[in-house]
Amino acid sequence: MKTVIFISKSNTTYFLFAFFMSMVVNAQIQKAFTPRYNESIKGDVTIIANNMISRTVTNNYDGEDGNHDFTDNVYVDIDNDSTTFNSSSANFTNPEPNLECLFLKKVYLYWAAADKEQDNGDENQPDWDYYDLKLMLPGESIYTTITADDIIYRGRDTHFSNDPFICFKDITASVLALTDVYGTYQVANVETKTGALQDHFDTRTGTSGGWQIVFVYESPELPSKNISLFDGYAHVTRDFNNFDIDFNGFQAIPVGAVNAKVVIGSLEGDRDLIGDKLQIKDVSNNFVDITAPQRNSNNFFNSRITVGNTNYTDRNPSSTNTLGFDAAVFQLDNNNNSIIANNQTSATLRLTSNQETYGLFLVGLSIDVWEPDLSPLPLTISSGNNPSNPGDIIGFNFDILNSGNDDAVNLTLSSTLPPQVTFSGLNSTQNGITYSYDNITNELIFYIEDGLANVGNQSLNIDFDLQINDECYFLEDNCDLSFGIQFIATYNGVENPIEQSTTSSSDVTFCNPIPYVININQPFVNWATAVGALDRTMDCADTEAFNAAQNLIPETDKCVFTLNKTSGAFIQDPDCPSAGTYTNTWSFTDACGVTIEEFVQTISITDEIPPTASNPVPNYVQCIADIPPIDIEIITDEADNCSIPTVVFINEVSDNNSCPETITRTYRVIDDCNNYIEVSHNIIINDDILPTASNPETTYIYSYNNLEPPNPEVVIDEADNCSIPTVAFVSETSNNSTCPETITRIYSVTDDCDNTINVTHIIIIEDDELPTASNPVPIVLQCIEDLPEPDVNVVTNAADNSSIPIVAFVSETSNNSTCPEIITRLYSVTDDCGNYIEVSHDIIINDETPPTASNPVTIYVQCIQEIPAPDINVVIDEFDNCSIPTVTYISEFSVNQDCLEIISRIYAITDDCGNSIEVIQDIYIEDTSAPTLVTDIEEDIILNCEEIPEIPLVEFTDNCSSDISIVFEEEEIEINEGNYEIIRTWLATDQCGNAVYTVQTLHVFTENESSTEVISVCIDEDSIDLSTYGSHPNGYWESDSLAVLNEMVFNPETVPIGEYMFTYTLNFNQCSIYREIIISVNDDCIEYKCIQSMFDVNISKLVTPNGDLKNETMKVAYTINPNVGKDEACDIKTTIKMFNRWGSKVFESDDYLNDWDGRSPVNAIGKSDKLPSGTYYYVVNLVNSGLKPIQGYILLGTEQ
């Protein structure tokens, strides 16, 4: 039989799930178990797996030894690939080969190994990350490197035991993308320790490592199961065990055998060690050992990979002893429902051991559950045709049958109908079926009254109509002529209230529900406007008629479409380019993609109107030479109704006059169709522009004797635009002034048309000879303060040719130099006509007198380092006759002695003119201070049975010397037998002989030391590091409780309450130190709950108030936590709320006294005071108990 594998697309209902772990000691739960997957599906779970470390590289190992027995285990490596360091494979085959349909729901990959580092601290695989591996899926030939989605636990982080790690990767998407999910799954590069492995407690645990893939699958042909997978890490040993794992949130089937599967994944289980167990709580509330094929109840974790009843060997290599790696999926032996009963809602697994150590990282449970089932849900046509026409009405029919084991309530069938149809009405006549329809969203929902879909009822029939949209919908909006109708049924069970769903199908023989596909016959459309009805003829200038013709649109015989118009180009008449035709076409494509035949329109254009133009504006020119050439561009407004006209020259005529003369030119304007007019252009010649000339240059003379008569030739640049102008003398005038006198002469310039201008000639009579004088004799001064005021009398020989000149001070400037500075004063010498000269007088300022100053005060210092830097401020009485002198450091010299050194410094005092003197300051250097001790040493040391300390490295410092001489002496002085003193002396001397002594005395005694310290600690307080009480290399710790330590760390959380004594001994130098540490562990800090867990609460599951004194009332009993002290009061009060299957509250008590016998408040259910038989839901709250409210179901059997 062919089996189909595909991804499930249906909506999945999830069960509420709770997970709990309890244990005697919590410390070995290294990572709490949390749900990885929990869902109720029609399906089951299976695994494949293989180990990664064995006795040989490729061969099987089938011996009976444990992994701890070997020191030379090696990597399994089957792939001959240099890029991998280990590899193995396993084959996945169809777990349900007899089923038609199978879905892979989840595919989870785990890899785990003991990864304690090498003895030298190196990584086991330094070039590989443990959270990566290489994966090759069926049909693939190369590896893909993947990284863990979740590092569940890594022991290396705390150096725990054998440093296990657990990694997880969800590979569902990658597997479902395969063409065939069945075949070989090959894994490489799972990092693990090879050879031997000693854990951090120095126990030879042995190497281990492998990988495991969990497959969750489903099929509509399988019964419903609740599948739960948890991962974490629990390290189970003979000292730390009894870890409980609780599964709840399901309800087993009400009748018949309850089937359940268990999934495990574990490290470190040995083949040759016993005592490791997996237990489950039975219906009698007792834990019983689980046995499985190939797994003894007293050696359950025994280095095997098992599937079902046999060793799983469809793998390479296929060792039956996987040396510390366990993986299994097996059927729980639930004979006569002795472990999991009908209607049971929880199960508890326990991990325990009395000898063997193992580390569980994966546990799962698959169990039959109670739920309704409406699949398959067929949808068929009850009336109408398929294919259909637009506007048709089609009748549809549902046939609903509950094939599950629980009644279906709150049943609805809903669908968002495709846009091609609308709901037309419900035809079913059966009572209890209603509907709602939203014509905006097209959502249709049918509501089925509770009771119509019970188990055992006849099938329920729903008949309804859908109407297909009209033709215009498919032609205009959407021509999707094939579409599917599909509904989703959602419902709850009475006993299992979790919501479920089923999808309708048009053919229930298919694995996947498929929609009912409706096909529509395609509609068509034609033109309603007759051929030629839109043709038009018009003049080329009639734009209104043209636009009206262009705006005409043809019409279709149905619906409304957006027409695609193609406007044709203008086709000219070869004899009249302005005339011709336009051809326009229309088409459209409907929503179905059909393009209609084009509709054609012809527009005819004619031209018989002549062009237009105006006479050009007359031209006015000055001269005959200015007449422009003949130019047709002079016509600027030629126009035509349909084309651009052409202008041509015809002739030219003159009136033969002068000043002015008129010339007339004629032009013709012709359009493209030879229609024309003529226009005239006048040109008028008239000179009215004045001639031009410049004023002659001004003439300068010294007297009237030099004045010449008027002469027109002084005008030299006369000109005219049209003719040669004439120059003539007009007049002469004087301004009658002196120094100077001005004479003005006027000349006229006239052209042939009597246009005239005047020009002016200026003649100036003036004296411009300068007076004379010599520069004054220079003077020399010492300082600027000696400079005299300006004095015109320094100019002694001023003279002029015609008058006595006047001397005046003009300005004073400096050359801005110093030593000497030259100041120049200017004086002016001016005659009566303002003619003048300037003379200069130089004054030289030059200081030649040196400044004065005294030698600075002598300085005395200890060290050469204390000598101050040169400082010009030591010279305090510098002085100069003209300026403030400057002090500068010149140099220094020494007498070159050792311990009495004299340094002489020379400073220069300089004035602004460089006149300078020198002064000397003496500095005396003499060291008189001894060295100083830098090292902090004890002057007196008392040693009781202790080693003589090393001679300390003593350092001194000196105020001046860097070279200090240190002389050490040591002397031993006996006090009495076994006791003595050591005297250590250091003499430090500097380079100048200054010295100091330092003395240290060691008082040596011999005696033994012992102490006892009691530490009281609560179980939730911080750990105690015993190495802080003694960690000398020669010391050692002794105790009967060393096994509870983790690298000398005592953790009160991991040990039972009581006292633990540890002794530390250290022998040296004939002395001994004894330290006794007593750690008292208590639980004084813990506030215990009055009721330890829900397992200490017992609630009735059945009430039958029939008078037989059995199960007469609902009992709520509990056991008080024995850890609660006698002085602690547990004031526990019971409250209860009871609900029927529809969620209505039927009973409530705030102080319940175990007296409910099925009675209800008055009028709660009809008029009866007793509730009808059935299953009821309760919420019990034990106030002050420390527990959360408890929820559950109880069966009530009453007689009405």
MIKE-762658 format. One record per residue (C-alpha): residue in one letter; x, z, y. Coordinates in steps of 0.05 Angstrom, whole numbers, plus 5000, padded with zeros to 4 digits. Example, Ala and Ser with C-alpha at 12.3 -4.5 7.8 and 13.67 -1.06 7.14 Angstrom:
2
A524651564910;S527351434979;
// end
This chain:
1200
M500050005000;K502749825068;T503450415117;V503150315192;I507350745239;F505750775313;I505451255372;S499151675379;K495551515444;S489651995435;N488752605478;T491153215438;T488053905438;Y492954485439;F491555165408;L493155795445;F499256095413;A502856755417;F509756925388;F512457625378;M518857915348;S519858635330;M525858965296;V529159625281;V535159435323;N534658895377;A541958735388;Q542658195335;I537257765366;Q542357365405;K537056885432;A529657055429;F525456565390;T520756145434;P515855595416;R518754895415;Y512254575389;N505354845375;E499354395365;S493354295318;I493453585291;K491253185231;G498153165201;D504053565174;V511553675180;T517853485140;I525453475150;I531953135133;A538853465140;N546153475118;N552253915124;M558653735163;I563854165127;S565354195053;R570854215001;T572653475007;V571852925059;T566952475021;N565452764952;N559653214934;Y560753964923;D556154254870;G559854894853;E557055604857;D562255924904;G560656184974;N563555885037;H567356535049;D571256424984;F575355845014;T580855795066;D581655035066;N574754745079;V574954055113;Y570453605154;V565653145118;D567152445143;I563851825111;D564251295165;N571651085167;D571051085244;S577151305283;T572851535341;T569452075298;F572352705267;N566452835220;S560252475197;S554552495146;S547752165136;A540852275107;N535151795090;F528051875117;T522451585074;N514951575083;P512552285071;E505452055055;P506351375019;N499051354996;L496151375067;E494150745105;C495851015174;L501451475194;F503751685264;L510352005283;K508552545334;K515252895347;V522452805323;Y527053395338;L534553405323;Y538354065315;W545854155303;A549154835289;A555955085268;A560655685266;D565555505322;K570456085328;E576655835364;Q583355745329;D587756355319;N592156135377;G586156065423;D585655305420;E579054935416;N577054655347;Q576153975380;P579554005449;D577353295467;W569953385449;D564253795479;Y560454185426;Y553854025460;D554953275447;L554452885382;K554152165359;L547751895329;M546351245292;L538951105278;P536050645223;G537649915235;E543450085283;S550749935270;I554050335327;Y553651055348;T550351305412;T553251935443;I547752415462;T547853085499;A543553685480;D537153785519;D537854535505;I543754965485;I539655485447;Y545555965436;R553055975438;G556756585409;R563356365441;D560656605509;T560957335484;H565657245424;F560157445377;S561557475302;N563456765279;D561756455347;P555756035324;F552455525369;I545555195364;C543854555402;F537254175407;K535453455426;D528553135429;I529752425401;T522352235395;A522651665445;S528851355414;V525951385343;L519251105363;A522750515397;L525550295329;T522649705292;D522550135229;V523150895233;Y524850945159;G532050895136;T538851225146;Y540051725202;Q547451825211;V550552385253;A557852485274;N562152965314;V558853645302;E564454105325;T565954685278;K571655105251;T575354835190;G579855185140;A578055925139;L574156355188;Q575257095203;D569757335251;H570957795310;F569658395264;D575458155222;T570757965165;R571857325127;T565056995139;G567356295122;T566155625156;S559255295163;G555854735201;G550754175196;W544853815228;Q537353785215;I531753315239;V524553565240;F519053035236;V511953215258;Y507052665236;E499552555237;S494352115205;P486652075211;E486552135136;L489852815134;P486453505142;S487353885207;K493354355210;N496354815263;I503854665266;S508455155301;L516055075309;F520455625340;D527855645355;G532656185376;Y538156565340;A537457185297;H543757465264;V541257835202;T545858325165;R545258915119;D545559375180;F541258965228;N535058675196;N527458695189;F526058195244;D518658015246;I515957345270;D508457315284;F504356675284;N497256695311;G492456275353;F489755895291;Q483856015245;A484655835172;I479255425138;P472955825120;V472755655046;G477355384992;A484855434983;V488855535046;N495055095045;A501155265087;K508255015094;V514455375120;V520455045156;I527255385163;G534155235190;S539855735181;L547455845181;E551956285138;G547556385076;D552356425016;R550956154946;D554456754912;L551857334955;I544957634945;G540358094984;D538057595037;K530457525037;L524757175073;Q518357585070;I511057495092;K505457995102;D499857895051;V492458025057;S493658755036;N498058845098;N504358905055;F510658495062;V512158094999;D518257664982;I517556914990;T520056484933;A520855744936;P523555204889;Q531155274886;R530755924928;N530756594893;S527057154929;N533557574929;N538057004951;F533456574994;F538756315042;N543456024989;S546955405020;R541754885000;I537854325033;T530954295000;V524653895012;G518554094973;N520354304902;T527254004895;N534153964925;Y534053414978;T539552934956;D537652284989;R543652355035;N551152225038;P554652645014;S549152984973;S552453654958;T547654144925;N551954704954;T552354595029;L557155195040;G553455615091;F548255115117;D540855195098;A535054735115;A528354725080;V520954535083;F516654805026;Q509554965006;L507855705013;D505656004946;N498756244969;N495756324900;N488356544905;N489356604981;S493157244968;I497657155029;I493456765079;A486056835069;N480056415092;N478556515167;Q485256875176;T487856815248;S495157055242;A501157085196;T507657495199;L514457295171;R520157805163;L527657665161;T531358205121;S537558325080;N540958895042;Q547658555033;E548257825055;T549157595127;Y545556965154;G543656685222;L536656375228;F535755865285;L529355495265;V522855725234;G516155375229;L509255435198;S504054905181;I497155155160;D490254865148;V485455035205;W477955035219;E475354505267;P469953975276;D471653235266;L467652655294;S472452105274;P471551535262;L466951395321;P464350665312;L461550275372;T457449655354;I452749145388;S445349255374;S442448675416;G444748065456;N450147555442;N457747555443;P460147115476;S455047245532;N453046905596;P453547225666;G447347655679;D445847785604;I443948475578;I447648725516;G445449315473;F450749795444;N450150325390;F454050965370;D453651255300;I456251985304;L457652405242;N461253085239;S465853045178;G469753685196;N468654405173;D466054685240;D459854515281;A461154095344;V458354365410;N459054165483;L459353435459;T459952885511;L461552145506;S464651865569;S467551215593;T469250885659;L465950215647;P469849585664;P467849265731;Q464648665696;V458649085673;T453749615697;F449550115659;S442449865647;G439150445610;L438750905549;N434350655491;S435151245443;T428651635432;Q431852245399;N430952885438;G437153245464;I440852635490;T441652565566;Y446452175610;S449452115680;Y451851475712;D455851385777;N454750675802;I460650755850;T466050955799;N462250625740;E463151265700;L457851355645;I457152025607;F452452195550;Y450952935538;I449053145466;E445253795458;D448554325414;G445954305342;L445553545337;A452753485313;N453054045262;V456653995196;G451853705144;N447153385195;Q445052655189;S448952175233;L446852155306;N444851475335;I445551305410;D443050625434;F444150385506;D444449745548;L449849455593;Q448448865640;I453848335653;N454948165727;D452147505756;E455946835761;C458546965832;Y462247595810;F466347185760;L467046585807;E468846975870;D471847655850;N474447705779;C474347185725;D476847665671;L472147375619;S474447845563;F474248605569;G473649215525;I468549785521;Q471150445494;F468551165499;I471951845488;A468052405455;T470153115476;Y467453735441;N468954445418;G467954785351;V463655405343;E468955775304;N474755395336;P472955355410;I479054945430;E477054275461;Q478153645418;S477152905429;T475652275389;T476151555415;S470951025396;S473050405357;S469749725345;D473049685277;V474350345240;T478749985189;F484349955240;C489150545246;N488650565321;P481850595355;I480549925388;P475549765444;Y469449315433;V471548665466;I466148255503;N467447515518;I463747155575;N462046405579;Q465546125641;P460845895699;F462345275743;V460945045816;N459944355853;W459344085926;A452444115959;T454343676020;A453542916009;V459542446011;G460742166083;A455942666115;L461542956158;D464742286183;R464942196260;T467341656314;M469341846387;D473741656448;C480841916446;A479442346508;D473142676480;T476343326456;E469643676452;A466943166402;F473643176365;N473643936359;A466443936337;A468143436282;Q474243836261;N469944466255;L465044156206;I465344476136;P462244236070;E458044716028;T458044905953;D451844935909;K452845685894;C456546315916;V461246385975;F468446135972;T474446106018;L475545346025;N482545076031;K482344536086;T487944016089;S487943706159;G490542986155;A495642696204;F493342186257;I494041456232;Q495240986293;D492040296306;P498139816306;D495239446367;C493140076405;P497240696387;S492241166421;A486840946373;G486641086299;T483741566246;Y484242286219;T482642426145;N481043166127;T480043436056;W477244086028;S478144425961;F478045115931;T480045465866;D474945965839;A476846635808;C477046285740;G482745835764;V478445195767;T480044745827;I474044315851;E474643555867;E476643455940;F471243325994;V473642786045;Q471942716120;T474142116165;I474542186243;S475441506282;I478841506352;T478240936407;D481840806476;E479040336534;I480340736599;P486140536647;P491541046667;T491941416735;A497441546786;S498341726861;N502341366915;P509141726920;V510542146982;P514141727036;N521741807040;Y525041947108;V532441757115;Q537441787174;C541341147164;I540540477130;A546040687082;D541641267060;I536140827029;P535541036955;P535740516899;I529440276866;D527140846817;I520940856773;E521841616767;I519041666838;I512141616805;T511242336780;D503842416764;E502441806721;A497441996666;D492941706614;N487041966575;C490441836508;S497741636516;I503841696562;P503741096610;T509740656629;V511940526703;V515239856725;F517739606795;I514138996826;N517038836897;E519839106965;V517838907039;S520839137110;D517139177179;N523938957213;N523539517267;S529140007287;C528940747303;P524640767260;E524440207208;T519340217149;I520539917079;T514739877027;R515939846950;T510439686897;Y510239986825;R505439846766;V502940406715;I501040126645;D498240526584;D499640376509;C493439936505;N495639516568;N490539836616;Y494139896685;I493940066761;E498939936821;V501740446873;S505940376939;H512140766963;N514240767038;I521540907061;I522341077137;I529441007170;N530341437234;D536941777258;D535442457292;I541742837273;L546643037330;P553842817328;T559243347314;A565743567348;S570044197353;N572044567416;P579244367435;E584644897422;T585745407478;T591645247524;Y596345807550;I600445717614;Y604246197659;S602045897728;Y597645387764;N603744937768;N603044787695;L595444607698;E593843857679;P587543447701;P581443367654;N582442887595;P576942687542;E582442577492;V583143327482;V576843247438;I579942967375;D574743047317;E568342747346;A563842437290;D556642197274;N552642077211;C550941347229;S555341097287;I561841237329;P560141737386;T562741707459;V566542307493;A565942447570;F568343007620;V562543417647;S565044017689;E570444567702;T569745327721;S574445947730;N573046697717;N577246887778;S581047447740;T588447607734;C592747807674;P589847357649;E585546827687;T581046367645;I579045637664;T573245307624;R572344537619;I565944197588;Y566043517551;S559843137522;V559442757454;T553742217447;D551641747387;D548041057388;C541141387388;D542841837447;N543642477405;T548542907448;I552643557442;N557643917489;V564444227472;T568644727513;H576144737528;I579245417549;I585745467591;I588946177599;I594146357652;E597947007631;D604847417636;D607147657566;E614647837574;L616548537545;P620149107581;T627049377554;A629950077532;S635250377483;N634150877425;P636051607446;V642451927417;P641052307349;I641653087346;V643653537285;L640354227268;Q641354767212;C634054957198;I627054667209;E625555247254;D630654987304;L626654327316;P625054227393;E618453947421;P617953187437;D620752997506;V619952297541;N626252447582;V630552287522;V629151547538;T633951427597;N634450667610;A627350377609;A626549717651;D621749107662;N622248417694;S616548537743;S614649287745;I617149997730;P615150137657;I611950797633;V615051197574;A610251587526;F610951987460;V607551597403;S608751947335;E613452347291;T615152207217;S619852507165;N623652167109;N621352757065;S628452867041;T632353517041;C639353687061;P639353287103;E632153157126;I631352627181;I625552667230;T624152037270;R620252067336;L617451427368;Y616751317444;S613150717477;V615650337540;T609749937574;D609449467636;D603449357683;C600648787640;G600749217577;N606948897548;Y610749447511;I616449627463;E617850247420;V624450637413;S626251167359;H629751837365;D632852137299;I633552897290;I637853107229;I636553797195;N642154007146;D643254737120;E650654877100;T650455647097;P650455957025;P645456517005;T647157246988;A645657736929;S648358376892;N650458446818;P644458696773;V644259406742;T648159506676;I643759556610;Y645260016549;V642159856478;Q643060066404;C642959396368;I644558676382;Q637158536366;E634958976424;I638658566475;P633358296522;A632857566535;P636057316600;D631357496658;I632357226729;N628157816754;V634258286745;V636957976811;I632658336864;D636058246933;E637357486937;F636957207010;D638156557051;N638256377125;C633355787118;S629555837052;I627656296994;P633456216945;T632456076869;V635556516814;T637656176748;Y641156416684;I647956076676;S651556356615;E654056986580;F660557206546;S662557786500;V668758216488;N667458096412;Q667958826389;D663859116329;C660659776347;L661759776421;E660159086446;I659858876520;I656158236540;S656657976611;R651157506638;I652157046698;Y646356856744;A646656346801;I643056426869;T641755746901;D638155566967;D634054936979;C640254547001;G644254706938;N648655246971;S650055746914;I653456406894;E654056766825;V652757506805;I654457856738;Q650258356695;D653758776640;I650058976574;Y653159536530;I651259536454;E652760176412;D649060366345;T648361126334;S642261136285;A642861236208;P638960796157;T631660966138;L628661016067;V623360476054;T621560605981;D616161125968;I619161555913;E617062225886;E622162755905;D619963205846;I617162935780;I614763375722;L614963035654;N611263335595;C612962955531;E613562325572;E618861795574;I624261865627;P622161365681;E626960805699;I631560915758;P627360655815;L629860075858;V630860435924;E630860045988;F633260266058;T632559946125;D636860006188;N635159916260;C641159446269;S644759286204;S642358816149;D648358996105;I647059716081;S651860046031;I647960455978;V651760915930;F647661215872;E649561845831;E645562185774;E646862895746;E643463235687;I642864005689;E640264385627;I635264945643;N633965185571;E632964885502;G628864255507;N628064305583;Y632764025635;E633163715704;I635863035726;I638463005798;R638662295827;T642262195894;W642761565938;L647561525999;A645960966048;T651060766103;D650360236156;Q655759786185;C657460286240;G658360866192;N651661216205;A649461516137;V643361876103;Y642262216035;T635862155989;V634862605928;Q629862575869;T629263135818;L626163025748;H623663665712;V623363485638;F618963915589;T617063805515;E609963995491;N603663675456;E596963485490;S589863485462;S582963405493;T575563315473;E570262955515;V562862925499;I558962335528;S551362355527;V548161665533;C541061385526;I539860765484;D538360315544;E544460515585;D550860105595;S556160015540;I562360455536;D569260135532;L573560615490;S579860235510;T579360585577;Y580761245540;G586760985502;S589960295494;H597460435486;P600859945437;N603460555397;G596560895395;Y590860815346;W583460995339;E580161315278;S572761405261;D567561315206;S563660895257;L568760365276;A564059835248;V559159935305;L564359745357;N565059035385;E572358975407;M572559725424;V565959685462;F560560185441;N553559915456;P548160465451;E542759935444;T545459705376;V546160375339;P541360895313;I540361545352;G545562085335;E552762295347;Y558861845338;M565962145338;F572161735353;T579462015353;Y585361705391;T592561885371;L598961705409;N605961925385;F612061845429;N618462215450;Q617262755396;C610562905429;S603362745409;I596962635448;Y590162735413;R583662535447;E576962655414;I571062255443;I564062465419;I558461985440;S551462285433;V546061735433;N538961945451;D532461615471;D530662095528;C530161505576;I525061115534;E517661185547;Y514261005482;K507560675479;C502061105448;I500660535399;Q506860175377;S503859475363;M497559105346;F499259205272;D497559945282;V490459755303;N485159595250;I478659255273;S472859105227;K471958365209;L464858455180;V458658855199;T452658885151;P447859425175;N443459405112;G443560145093;D448660105036;L453560535076;K458659975074;N460759615138;E454759925174;T458159915243;M464159585275;K470260045268;V476260065315;A481860495286;Y489060595306;T495360995289;I499161385343;N506461205351;P510561745314;N515961685368;V511161965420;G512962705432;K508163265419;D508163445493;E505862735512;A498362665514;C495261995492;D488461975525;I486261325492;K479261065508;T476260455474;T472359925514;I469059325482;K465558675502;M461858235452;F460057495462;N455956995422;R458256285404;W455656015472;G459856525512;S453956975531;K455557715532;V451058085481;F454158785480;E458759205524;S461259935522;D466260295568;D467160865517;Y465960565448;L464761075391;N464760605331;D457160565332;W455459825343;D451059585286;G448958905314;R443959155364;S443558825432;P440959045500;V433458945510;N431558205519;A438757985509;I436757485454;G429257355455;K425257985442;S429158245381;D433458865387;K438258605335;L442658005342;P442057425292;S447157335237;G453256945256;T460256975283;Y461457355348;Y467457395393;Y470058075417;V475058345469;V477459055453;N481559445504;L485060085483;V485960405551;N492560805559;S495160545493;G500460085523;L497459475488;K494258855518;P486858735504;I485658485432;Q481257875421;G478157645355;Y472057445315;I467357875273;L461957645225;L455157985233;G450157975176;T443258245196;E436258195167;Q430957945215;
// end
